[in-house]
Amino acid sequence: MPIPQERFDDLLSRTALAALFYYPEIAVEDDDYNLQNDITYCLEPVAEIAAEDAERLRVAVGRVITNPTAHRSDLLALVIELAPPSE
């Protein structure tokens, strides 16, 4: 069963929020911060996706969180590829 488009929209919203609050110094200044935790949070809506696709999303989401301007189009293209077609 394909994952509904709404869940991919949720993934994009969570990623945008994580990117909004990310700043490079956070890893140095905050010992509790972990980028992997943010990525895991962003991927929760599509948790049942195939492992190979999950890894591709994990990489894309991490890149967007740390540098949204450079990588957001790559994430959008991947979501379009993985999301079911609109009916």
PyMOL commands that set and color helices and strands:
alter all, ss='L'
color gray80, all
select helices_A, chain A and resi 5-21+26-29+35-46+51-66+68-82
alter helices_A, ss='H'
color red, helices_A
deselect
rebuild
show_as cartoon
